[in-house]
Amino acid sequence: MIITIKNDDGESVYDVSKIENEENKAGANISISKIGTLNVLVEALNFASQGHQNNLEAILKESPEAVVEQPEEEVVDSEDES
């Protein structure tokens, strides 16, 4: 299995199947599997979070009574300060 690692130093390409030490090869394959699973979970959480945020925005847009009025800040013109 060929993998690419990207970090601050650039990009490195490795062929895990060429690791001679079986324990290291198994450890690398386990880490690759865990990273893949975590990446899928992160993607799923981002998708779910965006869906909930969209639902919340839709509810709030339909509820004008929930709007909090923000006081307008006074804009000072630099010519008026003289």
N, CA, C and O atoms as a Maestro MAE file, in Angstrom:
{
 s_m_m2io_version
 :::
 2.0.0
}

f_m_ct {
 s_m_title
 :::
 protein
 m_atom[328] {
  # First column is atom index #
  i_m_mmod_type
  r_m_x_coord
  r_m_y_coord
  r_m_z_coord
  i_m_residue_number
  s_m_chain_name
  s_m_pdb_residue_name
  s_m_pdb_atom_name
  i_m_atomic_number
  :::
  1 25 0.860 -1.171 0.000 1 A "MET " " N  " 7
  2 3 0.000 0.000 0.000 1 A "MET " " CA " 6
  3 2 0.907 1.234 0.000 1 A "MET " " C  " 6
  4 15 1.813 1.349 0.825 1 A "MET " " O  " 8
  5 25 0.658 2.129 -0.909 2 A "ILE " " N  " 7
  6 3 1.430 3.361 -1.004 2 A "ILE " " CA " 6
  7 2 0.625 4.493 -0.370 2 A "ILE " " C  " 6
  8 15 -0.546 4.701 -0.687 2 A "ILE " " O  " 8
  9 25 1.282 5.216 0.532 3 A "ILE " " N  " 7
  10 3 0.618 6.333 1.195 3 A "ILE " " CA " 6
  11 2 1.475 7.591 1.039 3 A "ILE " " C  " 6
  12 15 2.691 7.519 0.859 3 A "ILE " " O  " 8
  13 25 0.812 8.733 1.113 4 A "THR " " N  " 7
  14 3 1.485 10.027 1.035 4 A "THR " " CA " 6
  15 2 1.242 10.767 2.336 4 A "THR " " C  " 6
  16 15 0.103 10.910 2.779 4 A "THR " " O  " 8
  17 25 2.320 11.236 2.943 5 A "ILE " " N  " 7
  18 3 2.237 12.005 4.179 5 A "ILE " " CA " 6
  19 2 2.590 13.448 3.845 5 A "ILE " " C  " 6
  20 15 3.661 13.730 3.306 5 A "ILE " " O  " 8
  21 25 1.669 14.364 4.174 6 A "LYS " " N  " 7
  22 3 1.912 15.797 3.955 6 A "LYS " " CA " 6
  23 2 2.081 16.463 5.307 6 A "LYS " " C  " 6
  24 15 1.245 16.293 6.194 6 A "LYS " " O  " 8
  25 25 3.168 17.226 5.473 7 A "ASN " " N  " 7
  26 3 3.395 17.979 6.693 7 A "ASN " " CA " 6
  27 2 4.150 19.258 6.364 7 A "ASN " " C  " 6
  28 15 4.292 19.618 5.196 7 A "ASN " " O  " 8
  29 25 4.633 19.942 7.393 8 A "ASP " " N  " 7
  30 3 5.321 21.222 7.187 8 A "ASP " " CA " 6
  31 2 6.583 21.084 6.343 8 A "ASP " " C  " 6
  32 15 6.992 22.033 5.674 8 A "ASP " " O  " 8
  33 25 7.199 19.906 6.374 9 A "ASP " " N  " 7
  34 3 8.432 19.679 5.616 9 A "ASP " " CA " 6
  35 2 8.175 19.351 4.154 9 A "ASP " " C  " 6
  36 15 9.115 19.248 3.366 9 A "ASP " " O  " 8
  37 25 6.925 19.190 3.790 10 A "GLY " " N  " 7
  38 3 6.578 18.860 2.410 10 A "GLY " " CA " 6
  39 2 5.761 17.585 2.332 10 A "GLY " " C  " 6
  40 15 4.911 17.318 3.183 10 A "GLY " " O  " 8
  41 25 6.029 16.812 1.309 11 A "GLU " " N  " 7
  42 3 5.259 15.605 1.037 11 A "GLU " " CA " 6
  43 2 6.223 14.416 0.894 11 A "GLU " " C  " 6
  44 15 7.228 14.497 0.187 11 A "GLU " " O  " 8
  45 25 5.896 13.314 1.581 12 A "SER " " N  " 7
  46 3 6.703 12.097 1.490 12 A "SER " " CA " 6
  47 2 5.805 10.939 1.077 12 A "SER " " C  " 6
  48 15 4.664 10.835 1.526 12 A "SER " " O  " 8
  49 25 6.330 10.067 0.215 13 A "VAL " " N  " 7
  50 3 5.573 8.912 -0.270 13 A "VAL " " CA " 6
  51 2 6.243 7.649 0.258 13 A "VAL " " C  " 6
  52 15 7.462 7.495 0.176 13 A "VAL " " O  " 8
  53 25 5.423 6.743 0.805 14 A "TYR " " N  " 7
  54 3 5.929 5.498 1.392 14 A "TYR " " CA " 6
  55 2 5.162 4.312 0.821 14 A "TYR " " C  " 6
  56 15 3.981 4.418 0.489 14 A "TYR " " O  " 8
  57 25 5.859 3.175 0.714 15 A "ASP " " N  " 7
  58 3 5.228 1.911 0.332 15 A "ASP " " CA " 6
  59 2 5.263 1.013 1.554 15 A "ASP " " C  " 6
  60 15 6.289 0.404 1.853 15 A "ASP " " O  " 8
  61 25 4.143 0.930 2.263 16 A "VAL " " N  " 7
  62 3 4.060 0.171 3.508 16 A "VAL " " CA " 6
  63 2 4.333 -1.307 3.274 16 A "VAL " " C  " 6
  64 15 4.861 -1.982 4.158 16 A "VAL " " O  " 8
  65 25 3.985 -1.818 2.112 17 A "SER " " N  " 7
  66 3 4.194 -3.244 1.837 17 A "SER " " CA " 6
  67 2 5.677 -3.618 1.778 17 A "SER " " C  " 6
  68 15 6.010 -4.803 1.814 17 A "SER " " O  " 8
  69 25 6.561 -2.641 1.690 18 A "LYS " " N  " 7
  70 3 7.996 -2.920 1.636 18 A "LYS " " CA " 6
  71 2 8.662 -2.906 3.004 18 A "LYS " " C  " 6
  72 15 9.869 -3.122 3.108 18 A "LYS " " O  " 8
  73 25 7.889 -2.654 4.051 19 A "ILE " " N  " 7
  74 3 8.458 -2.691 5.407 19 A "ILE " " CA " 6
  75 2 8.807 -4.140 5.720 19 A "ILE " " C  " 6
  76 15 7.946 -5.016 5.637 19 A "ILE " " O  " 8
  77 25 10.050 -4.399 6.076 20 A "GLU " " N  " 7
  78 3 10.514 -5.770 6.309 20 A "GLU " " CA " 6
  79 2 10.096 -6.310 7.666 20 A "GLU " " C  " 6
  80 15 9.741 -7.483 7.776 20 A "GLU " " O  " 8
  81 25 10.132 -5.478 8.702 21 A "ASN " " N  " 7
  82 3 9.757 -5.918 10.037 21 A "ASN " " CA " 6
  83 2 8.239 -6.087 10.089 21 A "ASN " " C  " 6
  84 15 7.497 -5.116 9.940 21 A "ASN " " O  " 8
  85 25 7.786 -7.314 10.299 22 A "GLU " " N  " 7
  86 3 6.347 -7.614 10.276 22 A "GLU " " CA " 6
  87 2 5.575 -6.858 11.358 22 A "GLU " " C  " 6
  88 15 4.429 -6.461 11.148 22 A "GLU " " O  " 8
  89 25 6.208 -6.664 12.511 23 A "GLU " " N  " 7
  90 3 5.539 -5.935 13.594 23 A "GLU " " CA " 6
  91 2 5.336 -4.468 13.197 23 A "GLU " " C  " 6
  92 15 4.273 -3.897 13.444 23 A "GLU " " O  " 8
  93 25 6.352 -3.864 12.585 24 A "ASN " " N  " 7
  94 3 6.228 -2.482 12.134 24 A "ASN " " CA " 6
  95 2 5.210 -2.359 10.997 24 A "ASN " " C  " 6
  96 15 4.450 -1.393 10.930 24 A "ASN " " O  " 8
  97 25 5.208 -3.353 10.106 25 A "LYS " " N  " 7
  98 3 4.251 -3.329 8.993 25 A "LYS " " CA " 6
  99 2 2.823 -3.415 9.515 25 A "LYS " " C  " 6
  100 15 1.942 -2.689 9.054 25 A "LYS " " O  " 8
  101 25 2.595 -4.314 10.489 26 A "ALA " " N  " 7
  102 3 1.259 -4.460 11.072 26 A "ALA " " CA " 6
  103 2 0.860 -3.167 11.791 26 A "ALA " " C  " 6
  104 15 -0.282 -2.721 11.684 26 A "ALA " " O  " 8
  105 25 1.806 -2.571 12.521 27 A "GLY " " N  " 7
  106 3 1.523 -1.319 13.223 27 A "GLY " " CA " 6
  107 2 1.167 -0.197 12.253 27 A "GLY " " C  " 6
  108 15 0.261 0.594 12.513 27 A "GLY " " O  " 8
  109 25 1.894 -0.134 11.124 28 A "ALA " " N  " 7
  110 3 1.599 0.888 10.117 28 A "ALA " " CA " 6
  111 2 0.217 0.671 9.526 28 A "ALA " " C  " 6
  112 15 -0.540 1.626 9.350 28 A "ALA " " O  " 8
  113 25 -0.119 -0.575 9.219 29 A "ASN " " N  " 7
  114 3 -1.439 -0.865 8.641 29 A "ASN " " CA " 6
  115 2 -2.566 -0.551 9.622 29 A "ASN " " C  " 6
  116 15 -3.623 -0.063 9.223 29 A "ASN " " O  " 8
  117 25 -2.338 -0.832 10.900 30 A "ILE " " N  " 7
  118 3 -3.350 -0.513 11.917 30 A "ILE " " CA " 6
  119 2 -3.536 0.997 12.010 30 A "ILE " " C  " 6
  120 15 -4.663 1.487 12.082 30 A "ILE " " O  " 8
  121 25 -2.424 1.734 12.008 31 A "SER " " N  " 7
  122 3 -2.508 3.199 12.078 31 A "SER " " CA " 6
  123 2 -3.226 3.770 10.861 31 A "SER " " C  " 6
  124 15 -4.035 4.690 10.985 31 A "SER " " O  " 8
  125 25 -2.931 3.225 9.690 32 A "ILE " " N  " 7
  126 3 -3.596 3.683 8.460 32 A "ILE " " CA " 6
  127 2 -5.098 3.437 8.556 32 A "ILE " " C  " 6
  128 15 -5.897 4.290 8.170 32 A "ILE " " O  " 8
  129 25 -5.479 2.279 9.067 33 A "SER " " N  " 7
  130 3 -6.895 1.951 9.222 33 A "SER " " CA " 6
  131 2 -7.577 2.905 10.208 33 A "SER " " C  " 6
  132 15 -8.683 3.381 9.952 33 A "SER " " O  " 8
  133 25 -6.912 3.180 11.335 34 A "LYS " " N  " 7
  134 3 -7.481 4.086 12.339 34 A "LYS " " CA " 6
  135 2 -7.627 5.495 11.781 34 A "LYS " " C  " 6
  136 15 -8.647 6.149 11.999 34 A "LYS " " O  " 8
  137 25 -6.612 5.964 11.064 35 A "ILE " " N  " 7
  138 3 -6.675 7.302 10.477 35 A "ILE " " CA " 6
  139 2 -7.824 7.392 9.483 35 A "ILE " " C  " 6
  140 15 -8.547 8.388 9.457 35 A "ILE " " O  " 8
  141 25 -7.993 6.362 8.669 36 A "GLY " " N  " 7
  142 3 -9.101 6.336 7.713 36 A "GLY " " CA " 6
  143 2 -10.446 6.406 8.411 36 A "GLY " " C  " 6
  144 15 -11.331 7.154 7.995 36 A "GLY " " O  " 8
  145 25 -10.597 5.624 9.473 37 A "THR " " N  " 7
  146 3 -11.846 5.628 10.231 37 A "THR " " CA " 6
  147 2 -12.101 6.998 10.849 37 A "THR " " C  " 6
  148 15 -13.219 7.509 10.796 37 A "THR " " O  " 8
  149 25 -11.063 7.592 11.436 38 A "LEU " " N  " 7
  150 3 -11.222 8.915 12.046 38 A "LEU " " CA " 6
  151 2 -11.579 9.970 11.004 38 A "LEU " " C  " 6
  152 15 -12.394 10.851 11.278 38 A "LEU " " O  " 8
  153 25 -10.988 9.896 9.825 39 A "ASN " " N  " 7
  154 3 -11.318 10.851 8.766 39 A "ASN " " CA " 6
  155 2 -12.775 10.729 8.333 39 A "ASN " " C  " 6
  156 15 -13.428 11.737 8.062 39 A "ASN " " O  " 8
  157 25 -13.289 9.501 8.267 40 A "VAL " " N  " 7
  158 3 -14.700 9.289 7.928 40 A "VAL " " CA " 6
  159 2 -15.590 9.882 9.021 40 A "VAL " " C  " 6
  160 15 -16.597 10.524 8.722 40 A "VAL " " O  " 8
  161 25 -15.222 9.667 10.278 41 A "LEU " " N  " 7
  162 3 -16.015 10.216 11.391 41 A "LEU " " CA " 6
  163 2 -16.013 11.737 11.385 41 A "LEU " " C  " 6
  164 15 -17.051 12.360 11.608 41 A "LEU " " O  " 8
  165 25 -14.848 12.343 11.130 42 A "VAL " " N  " 7
  166 3 -14.769 13.804 11.067 42 A "VAL " " CA " 6
  167 2 -15.680 14.332 9.960 42 A "VAL " " C  " 6
  168 15 -16.410 15.303 10.154 42 A "VAL " " O  " 8
  169 25 -15.627 13.685 8.808 43 A "GLU " " N  " 7
  170 3 -16.475 14.104 7.684 43 A "GLU " " CA " 6
  171 2 -17.961 13.977 8.041 43 A "GLU " " C  " 6
  172 15 -18.758 14.859 7.720 43 A "GLU " " O  " 8
  173 25 -18.328 12.877 8.705 44 A "ALA " " N  " 7
  174 3 -19.722 12.668 9.102 44 A "ALA " " CA " 6
  175 2 -20.163 13.703 10.134 44 A "ALA " " C  " 6
  176 15 -21.279 14.217 10.061 44 A "ALA " " O  " 8
  177 25 -19.292 14.009 11.093 45 A "LEU " " N  " 7
  178 3 -19.633 15.015 12.108 45 A "LEU " " CA " 6
  179 2 -19.790 16.399 11.486 45 A "LEU " " C  " 6
  180 15 -20.694 17.147 11.856 45 A "LEU " " O  " 8
  181 25 -18.920 16.739 10.550 46 A "ASN " " N  " 7
  182 3 -19.053 18.031 9.864 46 A "ASN " " CA " 6
  183 2 -20.369 18.111 9.097 46 A "ASN " " C  " 6
  184 15 -21.041 19.142 9.118 46 A "ASN " " O  " 8
  185 25 -20.733 17.031 8.423 47 A "PHE " " N  " 7
  186 3 -21.988 16.978 7.675 47 A "PHE " " CA " 6
  187 2 -23.183 17.130 8.612 47 A "PHE " " C  " 6
  188 15 -24.102 17.902 8.337 47 A "PHE " " O  " 8
  189 25 -23.165 16.390 9.721 48 A "ALA " " N  " 7
  190 3 -24.269 16.452 10.687 48 A "ALA " " CA " 6
  191 2 -24.351 17.829 11.332 48 A "ALA " " C  " 6
  192 15 -25.444 18.370 11.502 48 A "ALA " " O  " 8
  193 25 -23.212 18.396 11.690 49 A "SER " " N  " 7
  194 3 -23.182 19.715 12.307 49 A "SER " " CA " 6
  195 2 -23.757 20.774 11.365 49 A "SER " " C  " 6
  196 15 -24.534 21.627 11.795 49 A "SER " " O  " 8
  197 25 -23.385 20.727 10.102 50 A "GLN " " N  " 7
  198 3 -23.894 21.688 9.128 50 A "GLN " " CA " 6
  199 2 -25.408 21.537 8.965 50 A "GLN " " C  " 6
  200 15 -26.121 22.533 8.838 50 A "GLN " " O  " 8
  201 25 -25.897 20.302 8.967 51 A "GLY " " N  " 7
  202 3 -27.340 20.071 8.868 51 A "GLY " " CA " 6
  203 2 -28.091 20.657 10.046 51 A "GLY " " C  " 6
  204 15 -29.139 21.278 9.869 51 A "GLY " " O  " 8
  205 25 -27.563 20.464 11.257 52 A "HIS " " N  " 7
  206 3 -28.211 21.021 12.446 52 A "HIS " " CA " 6
  207 2 -28.158 22.550 12.429 52 A "HIS " " C  " 6
  208 15 -29.114 23.217 12.826 52 A "HIS " " O  " 8
  209 25 -27.039 23.094 11.969 53 A "GLN " " N  " 7
  210 3 -26.936 24.558 11.891 53 A "GLN " " CA " 6
  211 2 -27.943 25.115 10.897 53 A "GLN " " C  " 6
  212 15 -28.570 26.140 11.163 53 A "GLN " " O  " 8
  213 25 -28.106 24.453 9.756 54 A "ASN " " N  " 7
  214 3 -29.092 24.901 8.771 54 A "ASN " " CA " 6
  215 2 -30.504 24.840 9.340 54 A "ASN " " C  " 6
  216 15 -31.304 25.749 9.113 54 A "ASN " " O  " 8
  217 25 -30.818 23.770 10.081 55 A "ASN " " N  " 7
  218 3 -32.137 23.650 10.710 55 A "ASN " " CA " 6
  219 2 -32.362 24.772 11.721 55 A "ASN " " C  " 6
  220 15 -33.442 25.362 11.769 55 A "ASN " " O  " 8
  221 25 -31.344 25.066 12.529 56 A "LEU " " N  " 7
  222 3 -31.458 26.136 13.517 56 A "LEU " " CA " 6
  223 2 -31.688 27.481 12.832 56 A "LEU " " C  " 6
  224 15 -32.544 28.255 13.261 56 A "LEU " " O  " 8
  225 25 -30.936 27.762 11.777 57 A "GLU " " N  " 7
  226 3 -31.114 29.016 11.046 57 A "GLU " " CA " 6
  227 2 -32.526 29.130 10.475 57 A "GLU " " C  " 6
  228 15 -33.119 30.208 10.498 57 A "GLU " " O  " 8
  229 25 -33.063 28.026 9.965 58 A "ALA " " N  " 7
  230 3 -34.421 28.045 9.409 58 A "ALA " " CA " 6
  231 2 -35.442 28.347 10.503 58 A "ALA " " C  " 6
  232 15 -36.371 29.125 10.288 58 A "ALA " " O  " 8
  233 25 -35.275 27.740 11.666 59 A "ILE " " N  " 7
  234 3 -36.190 27.986 12.787 59 A "ILE " " CA " 6
  235 2 -36.107 29.439 13.225 59 A "ILE " " C  " 6
  236 15 -37.130 30.084 13.453 59 A "ILE " " O  " 8
  237 25 -34.887 29.956 13.344 60 A "LEU " " N  " 7
  238 3 -34.708 31.338 13.805 60 A "LEU " " CA " 6
  239 2 -35.250 32.348 12.806 60 A "LEU " " C  " 6
  240 15 -35.788 33.381 13.205 60 A "LEU " " O  " 8
  241 25 -35.117 32.070 11.520 61 A "LYS " " N  " 7
  242 3 -35.655 32.981 10.504 61 A "LYS " " CA " 6
  243 2 -37.179 33.039 10.563 61 A "LYS " " C  " 6
  244 15 -37.778 34.052 10.204 61 A "LYS " " O  " 8
  245 25 -37.805 31.954 11.017 62 A "GLU " " N  " 7
  246 3 -39.260 31.909 11.132 62 A "GLU " " CA " 6
  247 2 -39.746 32.443 12.480 62 A "GLU " " C  " 6
  248 15 -40.947 32.440 12.751 62 A "GLU " " O  " 8
  249 25 -38.824 32.900 13.321 63 A "SER " " N  " 7
  250 3 -39.177 33.368 14.665 63 A "SER " " CA " 6
  251 2 -38.679 34.795 14.876 63 A "SER " " C  " 6
  252 15 -37.678 35.009 15.558 63 A "SER " " O  " 8
  253 25 -39.376 35.773 14.292 64 A "PRO " " N  " 7
  254 3 -38.904 37.162 14.413 64 A "PRO " " CA " 6
  255 2 -38.850 37.650 15.862 64 A "PRO " " C  " 6
  256 15 -38.099 38.573 16.176 64 A "PRO " " O  " 8
  257 25 -39.639 37.038 16.743 65 A "GLU " " N  " 7
  258 3 -39.634 37.452 18.150 65 A "GLU " " CA " 6
  259 2 -38.300 37.138 18.837 65 A "GLU " " C  " 6
  260 15 -38.024 37.661 19.917 65 A "GLU " " O  " 8
  261 25 -37.486 36.301 18.229 66 A "ALA " " N  " 7
  262 3 -36.203 35.933 18.826 66 A "ALA " " CA " 6
  263 2 -35.067 36.883 18.444 66 A "ALA " " C  " 6
  264 15 -33.959 36.774 18.967 66 A "ALA " " O  " 8
  265 25 -35.348 37.812 17.531 67 A "VAL " " N  " 7
  266 3 -34.305 38.732 17.069 67 A "VAL " " CA " 6
  267 2 -33.947 39.707 18.173 67 A "VAL " " C  " 6
  268 15 -34.826 40.305 18.793 67 A "VAL " " O  " 8
  269 25 -32.671 39.864 18.414 68 A "VAL " " N  " 7
  270 3 -32.169 40.832 19.392 68 A "VAL " " CA " 6
  271 2 -31.646 42.024 18.614 68 A "VAL " " C  " 6
  272 15 -30.765 41.890 17.765 68 A "VAL " " O  " 8
  273 25 -32.198 43.186 18.911 69 A "GLU " " N  " 7
  274 3 -31.771 44.399 18.208 69 A "GLU " " CA " 6
  275 2 -30.392 44.809 18.699 69 A "GLU " " C  " 6
  276 15 -30.144 44.879 19.903 69 A "GLU " " O  " 8
  277 25 -29.508 45.076 17.767 70 A "GLN " " N  " 7
  278 3 -28.164 45.531 18.088 70 A "GLN " " CA " 6
  279 2 -28.143 47.055 17.999 70 A "GLN " " C  " 6
  280 15 -28.617 47.620 17.013 70 A "GLN " " O  " 8
  281 25 -27.602 47.725 19.010 71 A "PRO " " N  " 7
  282 3 -27.510 49.187 18.907 71 A "PRO " " CA " 6
  283 2 -26.541 49.557 17.783 71 A "PRO " " C  " 6
  284 15 -25.466 48.974 17.646 71 A "PRO " " O  " 8
  285 25 -26.953 50.539 16.988 72 A "GLU " " N  " 7
  286 3 -26.093 50.959 15.881 72 A "GLU " " CA " 6
  287 2 -24.951 51.780 16.437 72 A "GLU " " C  " 6
  288 15 -25.150 52.657 17.278 72 A "GLU " " O  " 8
  289 25 -23.738 51.486 15.954 73 A "GLU " " N  " 7
  290 3 -22.579 52.256 16.381 73 A "GLU " " CA " 6
  291 2 -22.516 53.535 15.567 73 A "GLU " " C  " 6
  292 15 -22.756 53.541 14.360 73 A "GLU " " O  " 8
  293 25 -22.190 54.614 16.255 74 A "GLU " " N  " 7
  294 3 -22.119 55.906 15.591 74 A "GLU " " CA " 6
  295 2 -20.823 55.976 14.794 74 A "GLU " " C  " 6
  296 15 -19.741 55.742 15.332 74 A "GLU " " O  " 8
  297 25 -20.939 56.299 13.508 75 A "VAL " " N  " 7
  298 3 -19.775 56.424 12.653 75 A "VAL " " CA " 6
  299 2 -19.307 57.860 12.720 75 A "VAL " " C  " 6
  300 15 -20.065 58.791 12.447 75 A "VAL " " O  " 8
  301 25 -18.030 58.031 13.091 76 A "VAL " " N  " 7
  302 3 -17.471 59.369 13.209 76 A "VAL " " CA " 6
  303 2 -16.688 59.665 11.944 76 A "VAL " " C  " 6
  304 15 -15.773 58.931 11.568 76 A "VAL " " O  " 8
  305 25 -17.072 60.770 11.291 77 A "ASP " " N  " 7
  306 3 -16.392 61.189 10.085 77 A "ASP " " CA " 6
  307 2 -15.148 61.963 10.498 77 A "ASP " " C  " 6
  308 15 -15.225 62.849 11.350 77 A "ASP " " O  " 8
  309 25 -14.002 61.640 9.905 78 A "SER " " N  " 7
  310 3 -12.746 62.287 10.306 78 A "SER " " CA " 6
  311 2 -12.772 63.798 10.054 78 A "SER " " C  " 6
  312 15 -12.064 64.537 10.738 78 A "SER " " O  " 8
  313 25 -13.566 64.274 9.097 79 A "GLU " " N  " 7
  314 3 -13.676 65.701 8.825 79 A "GLU " " CA " 6
  315 2 -14.453 66.403 9.930 79 A "GLU " " C  " 6
  316 15 -14.232 67.591 10.167 79 A "GLU " " O  " 8
  317 25 -15.360 65.701 10.617 80 A "ASP " " N  " 7
  318 3 -16.160 66.308 11.670 80 A "ASP " " CA " 6
  319 2 -15.365 66.518 12.957 80 A "ASP " " C  " 6
  320 15 -15.762 67.312 13.811 80 A "ASP " " O  " 8
  321 25 -14.236 65.803 13.099 81 A "GLU " " N  " 7
  322 3 -13.454 65.894 14.319 81 A "GLU " " CA " 6
  323 2 -12.627 67.165 14.387 81 A "GLU " " C  " 6
  324 15 -12.169 67.516 15.474 81 A "GLU " " O  " 8
  325 25 -12.413 67.869 13.294 82 A "SER " " N  " 7
  326 3 -11.563 69.064 13.276 82 A "SER " " CA " 6
  327 2 -12.199 70.236 13.957 82 A "SER " " C  " 6
  328 15 -11.603 71.311 14.022 82 A "SER " " O  " 8
  :::
 }
 m_bond[327] {
  # First column is bond index #
  i_m_from
  i_m_to
  i_m_order
  :::
  1 1 2 1
  2 2 3 1
  3 3 4 2
  4 3 5 1
  5 5 6 1
  6 6 7 1
  7 7 8 2
  8 7 9 1
  9 9 10 1
  10 10 11 1
  11 11 12 2
  12 11 13 1
  13 13 14 1
  14 14 15 1
  15 15 16 2
  16 15 17 1
  17 17 18 1
  18 18 19 1
  19 19 20 2
  20 19 21 1
  21 21 22 1
  22 22 23 1
  23 23 24 2
  24 23 25 1
  25 25 26 1
  26 26 27 1
  27 27 28 2
  28 27 29 1
  29 29 30 1
  30 30 31 1
  31 31 32 2
  32 31 33 1
  33 33 34 1
  34 34 35 1
  35 35 36 2
  36 35 37 1
  37 37 38 1
  38 38 39 1
  39 39 40 2
  40 39 41 1
  41 41 42 1
  42 42 43 1
  43 43 44 2
  44 43 45 1
  45 45 46 1
  46 46 47 1
  47 47 48 2
  48 47 49 1
  49 49 50 1
  50 50 51 1
  51 51 52 2
  52 51 53 1
  53 53 54 1
  54 54 55 1
  55 55 56 2
  56 55 57 1
  57 57 58 1
  58 58 59 1
  59 59 60 2
  60 59 61 1
  61 61 62 1
  62 62 63 1
  63 63 64 2
  64 63 65 1
  65 65 66 1
  66 66 67 1
  67 67 68 2
  68 67 69 1
  69 69 70 1
  70 70 71 1
  71 71 72 2
  72 71 73 1
  73 73 74 1
  74 74 75 1
  75 75 76 2
  76 75 77 1
  77 77 78 1
  78 78 79 1
  79 79 80 2
  80 79 81 1
  81 81 82 1
  82 82 83 1
  83 83 84 2
  84 83 85 1
  85 85 86 1
  86 86 87 1
  87 87 88 2
  88 87 89 1
  89 89 90 1
  90 90 91 1
  91 91 92 2
  92 91 93 1
  93 93 94 1
  94 94 95 1
  95 95 96 2
  96 95 97 1
  97 97 98 1
  98 98 99 1
  99 99 100 2
  100 99 101 1
  101 101 102 1
  102 102 103 1
  103 103 104 2
  104 103 105 1
  105 105 106 1
  106 106 107 1
  107 107 108 2
  108 107 109 1
  109 109 110 1
  110 110 111 1
  111 111 112 2
  112 111 113 1
  113 113 114 1
  114 114 115 1
  115 115 116 2
  116 115 117 1
  117 117 118 1
  118 118 119 1
  119 119 120 2
  120 119 121 1
  121 121 122 1
  122 122 123 1
  123 123 124 2
  124 123 125 1
  125 125 126 1
  126 126 127 1
  127 127 128 2
  128 127 129 1
  129 129 130 1
  130 130 131 1
  131 131 132 2
  132 131 133 1
  133 133 134 1
  134 134 135 1
  135 135 136 2
  136 135 137 1
  137 137 138 1
  138 138 139 1
  139 139 140 2
  140 139 141 1
  141 141 142 1
  142 142 143 1
  143 143 144 2
  144 143 145 1
  145 145 146 1
  146 146 147 1
  147 147 148 2
  148 147 149 1
  149 149 150 1
  150 150 151 1
  151 151 152 2
  152 151 153 1
  153 153 154 1
  154 154 155 1
  155 155 156 2
  156 155 157 1
  157 157 158 1
  158 158 159 1
  159 159 160 2
  160 159 161 1
  161 161 162 1
  162 162 163 1
  163 163 164 2
  164 163 165 1
  165 165 166 1
  166 166 167 1
  167 167 168 2
  168 167 169 1
  169 169 170 1
  170 170 171 1
  171 171 172 2
  172 171 173 1
  173 173 174 1
  174 174 175 1
  175 175 176 2
  176 175 177 1
  177 177 178 1
  178 178 179 1
  179 179 180 2
  180 179 181 1
  181 181 182 1
  182 182 183 1
  183 183 184 2
  184 183 185 1
  185 185 186 1
  186 186 187 1
  187 187 188 2
  188 187 189 1
  189 189 190 1
  190 190 191 1
  191 191 192 2
  192 191 193 1
  193 193 194 1
  194 194 195 1
  195 195 196 2
  196 195 197 1
  197 197 198 1
  198 198 199 1
  199 199 200 2
  200 199 201 1
  201 201 202 1
  202 202 203 1
  203 203 204 2
  204 203 205 1
  205 205 206 1
  206 206 207 1
  207 207 208 2
  208 207 209 1
  209 209 210 1
  210 210 211 1
  211 211 212 2
  212 211 213 1
  213 213 214 1
  214 214 215 1
  215 215 216 2
  216 215 217 1
  217 217 218 1
  218 218 219 1
  219 219 220 2
  220 219 221 1
  221 221 222 1
  222 222 223 1
  223 223 224 2
  224 223 225 1
  225 225 226 1
  226 226 227 1
  227 227 228 2
  228 227 229 1
  229 229 230 1
  230 230 231 1
  231 231 232 2
  232 231 233 1
  233 233 234 1
  234 234 235 1
  235 235 236 2
  236 235 237 1
  237 237 238 1
  238 238 239 1
  239 239 240 2
  240 239 241 1
  241 241 242 1
  242 242 243 1
  243 243 244 2
  244 243 245 1
  245 245 246 1
  246 246 247 1
  247 247 248 2
  248 247 249 1
  249 249 250 1
  250 250 251 1
  251 251 252 2
  252 251 253 1
  253 253 254 1
  254 254 255 1
  255 255 256 2
  256 255 257 1
  257 257 258 1
  258 258 259 1
  259 259 260 2
  260 259 261 1
  261 261 262 1
  262 262 263 1
  263 263 264 2
  264 263 265 1
  265 265 266 1
  266 266 267 1
  267 267 268 2
  268 267 269 1
  269 269 270 1
  270 270 271 1
  271 271 272 2
  272 271 273 1
  273 273 274 1
  274 274 275 1
  275 275 276 2
  276 275 277 1
  277 277 278 1
  278 278 279 1
  279 279 280 2
  280 279 281 1
  281 281 282 1
  282 282 283 1
  283 283 284 2
  284 283 285 1
  285 285 286 1
  286 286 287 1
  287 287 288 2
  288 287 289 1
  289 289 290 1
  290 290 291 1
  291 291 292 2
  292 291 293 1
  293 293 294 1
  294 294 295 1
  295 295 296 2
  296 295 297 1
  297 297 298 1
  298 298 299 1
  299 299 300 2
  300 299 301 1
  301 301 302 1
  302 302 303 1
  303 303 304 2
  304 303 305 1
  305 305 306 1
  306 306 307 1
  307 307 308 2
  308 307 309 1
  309 309 310 1
  310 310 311 1
  311 311 312 2
  312 311 313 1
  313 313 314 1
  314 314 315 1
  315 315 316 2
  316 315 317 1
  317 317 318 1
  318 318 319 1
  319 319 320 2
  320 319 321 1
  321 321 322 1
  322 322 323 1
  323 323 324 2
  324 323 325 1
  325 325 326 1
  326 326 327 1
  327 327 328 2
  :::
 }
}
